[in-house]
């Protein structure tokens, strides 16, 4: 079975400890690896566990960083700091827990008015599911969809 570079690196770091790339390059597992691959793979493996821990400890900062990055790409105004946002335990729209069990339960930063940027008075934290459904729909469209779905349920019952 072919192991990925990351798997081989994890096994080696477990076997030899957290040693530097130069030392790893002298080990038999890496005799055919270019030094750049050894260094990049080692750094990715070591830093991914650090990043995972940081993400678990700093969910607001992570959310803000992702949104800010997207705003830069899409040229959307962004004026928030982590203190401006509170992540509730449950989605204010659906009442489902906001956690990492699946994508629908992830907390998501929603702009109430999509024509405005991410400002303290224009954002709410809701579930990804609610945010995805809301996406670019108007309240009239959502109301019409709700009425249609209720009518369809009534017809089928």
DRENTIRO-471276 format. One line per field, with one value per residue (C-alpha): residue number from 1; x, y, z. Coordinates in steps of 0.1 Angstrom, whole numbers, plus 5000, padded with zeros to 4 digits. Example, Ala and Ser with C-alpha at 12.3 -4.5 7.8 and 13.67 -1.06 7.14 Angstrom:
<recs>
seq c(1, 2)
east c(5123, 5137)
north c(4955, 4989)
up c(5078, 5071)
</recs>
This chain:
<recs>
seq c(1, 2, 3, 4, 5, 6, 7, 8, 9, 10, 11, 12, 13, 14, 15, 16, 17, 18, 19, 20, 21, 22, 23, 24, 25, 26, 27, 28, 29, 30, 31, 32, 33, 34, 35, 36, 37, 38, 39, 40, 41, 42, 43, 44, 45, 46, 47, 48, 49, 50, 51, 52, 53, 54, 55, 56, 57, 58, 59, 60, 61, 62, 63, 64, 65, 66, 67, 68, 69, 70, 71, 72, 73, 74, 75, 76, 77, 78, 79, 80, 81, 82, 83, 84, 85, 86, 87, 88, 89, 90, 91, 92, 93, 94, 95, 96, 97, 98, 99, 100, 101, 102, 103, 104, 105, 106, 107, 108, 109, 110, 111, 112, 113, 114, 115, 116, 117, 118, 119, 120, 121, 122, 123, 124, 125, 126, 127, 128, 129, 130, 131, 132, 133, 134, 135, 136, 137, 138, 139, 140, 141, 142, 143, 144, 145, 146, 147, 148, 149, 150, 151, 152, 153, 154, 155, 156, 157)
east c(5000, 5013, 5014, 5011, 5041, 5023, 5017, 5053, 5064, 5040, 5054, 5090, 5084, 5068, 5097, 5126, 5109, 5104, 5137, 5147, 5145, 5183, 5183, 5153, 5170, 5197, 5171, 5165, 5128, 5137, 5167, 5149, 5131, 5144, 5152, 5125, 5098, 5111, 5111, 5076, 5060, 5075, 5063, 5029, 5025, 5039, 5019, 4986, 4983, 4992, 4966, 4939, 4945, 4945, 4912, 4895, 4907, 4899, 4867, 4858, 4893, 4892, 4857, 4869, 4901, 4881, 4855, 4881, 4901, 4869, 4861, 4895, 4891, 4856, 4862, 4835, 4838, 4850, 4851, 4849, 4871, 4865, 4850, 4822, 4808, 4794, 4789, 4757, 4753, 4723, 4712, 4688, 4669, 4665, 4674, 4699, 4732, 4761, 4790, 4811, 4790, 4784, 4785, 4748, 4756, 4787, 4784, 4783, 4787, 4757, 4752, 4716, 4718, 4740, 4743, 4763, 4796, 4806, 4800, 4790, 4754, 4750, 4761, 4746, 4760, 4736, 4740, 4755, 4722, 4702, 4728, 4729, 4691, 4690, 4719, 4706, 4669, 4646, 4622, 4593, 4609, 4614, 4579, 4566, 4587, 4574, 4537, 4543, 4560, 4531, 4506, 4525, 4525, 4488, 4481, 4500, 4486)
north c(5000, 5034, 5058, 5096, 5118, 5132, 5097, 5087, 5120, 5114, 5079, 5092, 5121, 5096, 5073, 5099, 5127, 5163, 5166, 5191, 5186, 5182, 5153, 5138, 5139, 5115, 5089, 5059, 5067, 5099, 5088, 5093, 5125, 5159, 5181, 5207, 5179, 5168, 5204, 5213, 5180, 5182, 5218, 5209, 5180, 5199, 5231, 5214, 5200, 5235, 5251, 5226, 5234, 5272, 5269, 5250, 5276, 5307, 5301, 5338, 5348, 5320, 5330, 5367, 5358, 5337, 5364, 5392, 5372, 5367, 5404, 5414, 5390, 5403, 5439, 5440, 5465, 5448, 5466, 5441, 5428, 5396, 5415, 5427, 5392, 5367, 5331, 5318, 5282, 5278, 5292, 5321, 5311, 5273, 5267, 5240, 5238, 5257, 5232, 5212, 5180, 5188, 5218, 5228, 5233, 5254, 5290, 5314, 5352, 5366, 5401, 5412, 5436, 5422, 5456, 5467, 5454, 5435, 5460, 5455, 5466, 5445, 5410, 5381, 5347, 5320, 5284, 5278, 5261, 5293, 5315, 5293, 5293, 5330, 5336, 5363, 5358, 5387, 5384, 5383, 5354, 5335, 5342, 5331, 5299, 5292, 5296, 5274, 5247, 5248, 5245, 5215, 5198, 5204, 5190, 5158, 5151)
up c(5000, 4991, 5020, 5015, 5022, 5053, 5067, 5062, 5078, 5108, 5113, 5112, 5136, 5160, 5156, 5158, 5177, 5166, 5148, 5121, 5084, 5080, 5104, 5087, 5053, 5067, 5077, 5055, 5049, 5031, 5010, 4978, 4988, 4977, 5007, 4998, 5000, 5034, 5047, 5033, 5044, 5079, 5083, 5070, 5094, 5124, 5118, 5109, 5144, 5159, 5136, 5146, 5182, 5175, 5155, 5184, 5209, 5187, 5167, 5165, 5153, 5128, 5115, 5113, 5094, 5068, 5063, 5061, 5035, 5014, 5017, 5004, 4974, 4967, 4976, 5003, 5032, 5064, 5098, 5126, 5154, 5173, 5202, 5179, 5174, 5198, 5188, 5204, 5215, 5192, 5159, 5164, 5133, 5137, 5173, 5163, 5182, 5167, 5167, 5143, 5139, 5102, 5079, 5086, 5123, 5118, 5130, 5100, 5099, 5081, 5068, 5073, 5044, 5017, 5000, 5030, 5043, 5074, 5102, 5138, 5132, 5100, 5111, 5130, 5137, 5125, 5113, 5080, 5070, 5077, 5060, 5030, 5027, 5032, 5007, 4984, 4988, 4998, 5027, 5001, 4983, 5015, 5026, 4991, 4993, 5028, 5017, 4987, 5008, 5033, 5005, 4991, 5025, 5029, 4994, 5001, 5036)
</recs>
